[in-house]
Structure formats: C-alpha cells, structure tokens
C-alpha cells in the first residue's frame, strides 16, 4: 500500500539518547516532507515540539500535543489554530493537588504553552533540560483557581517523585477517577495524567478527517511507550523502535532499530 502520511512520537522514538535529532533523521524527513506530511505526536507541550519541527523543516505543520489533548494547526501566517482541546476538569485537578500535598511528589500543570511548577526543584530542572522549555513558578492552587475562572483545565498533569509515592497516587486515580483520567507511567518515577476522552489515535483521526484526504490505513506511525499503543494499532503500519516497551513491540506490525540507532530514519529510507 502507498503510504501518504507519517506520524511519530518524540521522546524515546524520534530523538536520540541526548534528546536530539540525528542527522539521519533530519535528512530522511526533509527528503520526504514535500510529498508526504510528517506529524509529530507527543505528550509534550507545543513549545517543546515546535523547535523540533523547525529543525526538521516542517514548521507550521499541524501537531498533536499532550497525547492528543491538544491538536494545533497553523494558518499561512504561522499563527496557531486550536482544532481540538480536551482538558482535565478543574474539580478533578483540585483533588489531585490536594492529595499531592500529602505526598512528596513534584507536580507540573500544563495548559497549551503554559507550564507551572511550585518551585524549581530537581524534577523541574530535569524536564527543562529535556524539553528546552522553562516553567513558571507559581502557587499551583492559585493557578487552578485562575483557570477555573477562565473555564480552563489542565491538558496534562505531570507528577514525578519516589516510586512508592507515585504508586500511591496511581492507586488513588485508579480508585476514584478510572472513568475520567488516563494515568500512565513513562518511568517508575513519572506519572502523566490526562483526560480519559483523548488518545493519540483519536487526535490523529480528527486531524486526518479535517486537514488531509488520508485514511488511517495509509499512515505509518512510530512509537515506543504505552501511550503509543492505540496509535500503532490503528494505522496501516505501526512501527515500534527496538527500545520500546515489550507490550508495544507485541502489538506493532514491525520493529525497527532503536531510537539511538536511527530506527525511524531506517524505515523511511526503506519504504518511502
């Protein structure tokens, strides 16, 4: 089947160990981009994705942020347009902030290109280094109150800390909010929380329907983690990198080289 669109996860998939784009990856994407759209799909905030789009030569291409919680397109002037925005409701956000006060857990609140932390601790500095974005320091309850007044919620809540503390929070979410929230561990010390209503696949489906004359079976998707599973299963060719979680490799149509060995570039070179 001729594939008409490529989408890829970022961390652990497209970027190397230093969280940079390799020359091979940049070369292959720039080679195909005029004929085949390339869409970045990530749990990251938009600001942490756009500099990668520039490096790849796909600036102003649509992007899917926050695991599908926010889908942005860009007009001819490069101004972003919100195609879809699905957030964690403020009442649930307040509950999470309340329990996190009893735990020794770092909490980051995200909405579009806003990122708030209580203090610039070890975890905030680590994420800042990984994403090249600097958070704003604020009282998180005051942020939540402001968002409530503006009828806004969180596109993502990122919680980081000791494994035992993270598991306590994960159990709390499973007990009280299993019907409302997706909560998955990218690492034993990282818990990413978003609305149950979204996924990378639902966002990709919406984007294809609104902006491209492309079917899901005409898409190649790359991923490595649990939040990539539905996307890899839903497209025509779901490719897992060699360093992917075992569950991801099990459902993938094929497995390529690891992220540090330019697995995405290898498949693009072969198939496109």
KASULZI-V984609 format. One line per field, one symbol per residue. phi: phi as a letter, one per 40 degrees, with the letter a starting at -180 (. if undefined). Layout:
phi=???
This chain:
phi=.ccbabbacbcgbcccccfbccccccccccccccbbcbbcbacccdccbcccdcccgbdgcdabbffhcabbbbcccgccbccaabbcddccdcccccccccbcbcbbbbafccbbbcaccdccccccccbgbbcccaccccccccccccfbbbcabbbbiddccccdcccccccbbccbbcbbccadbbbbbacccbacccccdcccccbbcbcdcbbbbbaabdccdcccccccbcbbccccddcccccccabbccccbfccdccccccb
